[in-house]
């Protein structure tokens, strides 16, 4: 794993704040995408057409359109019937769920079939749904926007491996670069080549890459998209018993990924099936996906590989948003969507964001977004029993499907919320986040969590009370400054929380003082 909170320059210019009213007043409208791929047909229903959509339903059928072509390059009648059966089911589910909009996207297999239009016409006749057939360049374009949607200002090259093709594109922050390409290096054609021998397949893959793959010029990160490559991440996570099992945002040195991929590319299906946490549906094609990964990394020579759960569908969704919505921060949006509706006083998160603005001098934009996300999540466990709030929140947030963050950032959020609920940053916690956070980052997370705990206790989670106080961390003491004499007095509980904050900073002295604002 790549340790530390951020490996990118802090150049994001946007203003980030918690926006309680906008989040709570927004009406959700369920949105669905049916993706007709070379290997599978999948429906994903999202809770909303938004910057940080959460999947409500996800189902796919392994129709294998790419393998359903006859000698003339046409879909067989049986293939079309299988595809229609799957799409009719998915369409009926979307209607029953009252999904207001369903977009249907067809990719490489339908594009390659000389009678692909027959399938599109049949879908319209049976379901009333219109299908958009994407070109290879469009696949690359939307897959790249999926990575833009799912990461914080990504810079580098993305690769999306599917059943029939490999799409590659350059991402530069909020936009896609000019260099995009689509190659016939999907899991199915590469698997067919592997039947001729590993050496033959490797030579063919290298020839295709040498003719089509642009060099990595923007940043030394390769973003890996697609189920075959996510399976590599799952295997690596399981082999190393990593505490976070979420694939999205999992980063590794490129050489580690290449070594694993090179080994798997030479394995038999029996050997692959014995690997830990390998998805059953990927066993037959994983060697092919691994071969492509190893050769792509050899040619691009990136420093790091970041795995993405976001690709074509999410990129398509992202491009349906208005520009102002696209520009919102994905982590902040997700944290607000989960944290604010669950809070006792939703507006208190916004007040905490302001209250902690000066807690860490010299705070970067990357650090600010983490702090605000934590403020948005600060009351997610208030309904749980007090003895389990801290530990349960810690474990839950380690695995929660947020986007726009790395595994170290997940660990930072989890530790901060654990501390906010009074949990101890003990040996168990330190062992769990070992290799993810530095000692100073772990301490910073605890300080933030203790400050939030103090804010909740002093104000009873009432924003107007919190406005009458501020925290000062000086060289000699940690002080809670009361800004007017008419505010609510402190208590033993408040003093206890202040001492906990002081201890986290390494100080012995904690004071509550009255000051003139």
Secondary structure as UniProt FT lines:
FT   HELIX           20..25
FT   STRAND          31..36
FT   STRAND          41..46
FT   TURN            51..52
FT   STRAND          55..61
FT   HELIX           65..67
FT   TURN            71..72
FT   HELIX           77..96
FT   TURN            97..98
FT   STRAND          101..106
FT   HELIX           108..112
FT   TURN            114..115
FT   HELIX           116..127
FT   STRAND          131..133
FT   HELIX           136..150
FT   STRAND          155..161
FT   STRAND          166..172
FT   TURN            173..174
FT   STRAND          175..183
FT   HELIX           187..194
FT   TURN            195..196
FT   HELIX           198..212
FT   STRAND          221..225
FT   HELIX           227..239
FT   TURN            240..241
FT   TURN            248..249
FT   STRAND          251..253
FT   HELIX           254..265
FT   HELIX           269..273
FT   TURN            276..277
FT   HELIX           280..282
FT   TURN            283..285
FT   HELIX           286..300
FT   STRAND          304..308
FT   HELIX           312..319
FT   HELIX           323..326
FT   HELIX           330..342
FT   HELIX           347..355
FT   TURN            356..358
FT   TURN            361..362
FT   HELIX           365..376
FT   TURN            377..383
FT   TURN            386..388
FT   HELIX           389..399
FT   HELIX           407..420
FT   TURN            421..422
FT   HELIX           427..433
FT   TURN            434..436
FT   HELIX           439..459
FT   TURN            460..461
FT   HELIX           463..466
FT   TURN            467..468
FT   STRAND          469..473
FT   STRAND          478..482
FT   TURN            485..486
FT   HELIX           492..505
FT   STRAND          510..514
//
